[in-house]
Amino acid sequence: MKYKQQKKAILLLADGTIFEGKSIGIDGTAFGEICYNTGMTGYQEVFTDPSYFGQLMLTTNAHIGNYGINVDEVESDSIKISGLVCKNFSFNYSRVNAQDSLENYFEKENVMAISDIDTRAVVSYIRDKGAMNAVISTNLDIESLKQQLIAVPDMKGLELASEVSTKDPYFYGDENAPFKISALDIGIKKNILRNLAKRGCYIKVFPYNATFKEMEAFNPDGYFLSNGPGDPTPLKEAQEVAKEIIKQNLPLFGICLGHQVIALANGIEIYKMHNGHRGINHPVKNMITGKGEITSQNHGFVVSKEAVEKHQDFEITHVHLNDNTLAGMRMKNKNCFSVQYHPEASPGPHDSSYLFDQFIENIKASMQ
């Protein structure tokens, strides 16, 4: 490959801090909340995860793009991050089953990316200062970018599920499968659907604002609330759906944003974290079995552990071992449980995939 001349580019944080780098592909400007992912691999899954919508992704792994892209490794139908910030970007790739370069992938999707950033310095900075809005750009007019950045809304209070949810209901899996699931798409990942289908589920996926009656009309054996981006607080329709499912004691499983929606539906507080958890090596303890799990996580909001401890209808099932935040809960007298992390991702050993089996067992018990 010929040497590629890269243009100068910058990362500007909301507090005025500037980091200099170089553009990858397209020229332009991209805004979003800056966050970082500590995963050593799986960049394509990260970039296409709807939960990252509205965020500028900084990757802590030093090399990005070295194994190209594969159409089977997407979590949605497009790149969902607002833009990419990395240290070393590989324009060449080496993998037998790769179909294209990451550079071409970003250009085709018209997504901005910059490299040659001191990512260790950025991570160190935002770990101290907290998550904040930022902009990456090949436009070096700092004052103009600062003014534009002021107009970008904060993630707290921001409803983004409607931006990534399906517009119309659709089906996934074998229609002759033994179990039927109504899933609320507030940013659902494809691998969640794969995991449910693999366990004998035929799934009807509904838009973010679907009502309980619409989901009930499918006559499902169980209900699922998906992951997704943004603040769960504005998702009033989803909270009403969760309330009704719980009221009727129907099997309910929630992941990530869905987990937070279940909490809010029961009057349990959630709050925005200083930085959030994003990576594939987060340690979680199952408080029921005492076993540890290495998990994939991606969230900037979390359910209040103290509020769950005080709630008479809930018990804590999982705790994050790095900071003791809540990672899972279940209702004592209802067929409902949820986790903050992503069991469908299964980094390394499939430590958390049993949660899908647990959901199926709950459905079977309810059918007896």
Stockholm file with secondary structure:
# STOCKHOLM 1.0

chainA/1-368         MKYKQQKKAILLLADGTIFEGKSIGIDGTAFGEICYNTGMTGYQEVFTDPSYFGQLMLTTNAHIGNYGINVDEVESDSIKISGLVCKNFSFNYSRVNAQDSLENYFEKENVMAISDIDTRAVVSYIRDKGAMNAVISTNLDIESLKQQLIAVPDMKGLELASEVSTKDPYFYGDENAPFKISALDIGIKKNILRNLAKRGCYIKVFPYNATFKEMEAFNPDGYFLSNGPGDPTPLKEAQEVAKEIIKQNLPLFGICLGHQVIALANGIEIYKMHNGHRGINHPVKNMITGKGEITSQNHGFVVSKEAVEKHQDFEITHVHLNDNTLAGMRMKNKNCFSVQYHPEASPGPHDSSYLFDQFIENIKASMQ
#=GR chainA/1-368 SS CCCCCCCEEEEEETTSCEEEEEECSSCCEEEEEEEEECCSSCHHHHHTCGGGTTEEEEECSSEESTTCBCGGGCSSSSCCSSEEECSEECSSCCCTTCCBCHHHHHHHTTCEEEESCCHHHHHHHHHHHCCEEEEEESCCCHHHHHHHHHTSCCSTTCBCHHHHSCSSCEEESCTTSSEEEEEECSSCCHHHHHHHHHTTEEEEEECTTCCHHHHHTTCCSEEEECCCSBCSTTCHHHHHHHHHHHHTTCCEEEETHHHHHHHHHTTCCEEEEEEEEEEEEEEEEETTTCCEEEEEEEEEEEECHHHHHHCTTEEEEEEETTTCCEEEEEESSSSEEEESSCTTTCCSSCTTTHHHHHHHHHHHHHHC
#=GC SS_cons         CCCCCCCEEEEEETTSCEEEEEECSSCCEEEEEEEEECCSSCHHHHHTCGGGTTEEEEECSSEESTTCBCGGGCSSSSCCSSEEECSEECSSCCCTTCCBCHHHHHHHTTCEEEESCCHHHHHHHHHHHCCEEEEEESCCCHHHHHHHHHTSCCSTTCBCHHHHSCSSCEEESCTTSSEEEEEECSSCCHHHHHHHHHTTEEEEEECTTCCHHHHHTTCCSEEEECCCSBCSTTCHHHHHHHHHHHHTTCCEEEETHHHHHHHHHTTCCEEEEEEEEEEEEEEEEETTTCCEEEEEEEEEEEECHHHHHHCTTEEEEEEETTTCCEEEEEESSSSEEEESSCTTTCCSSCTTTHHHHHHHHHHHHHHC
//
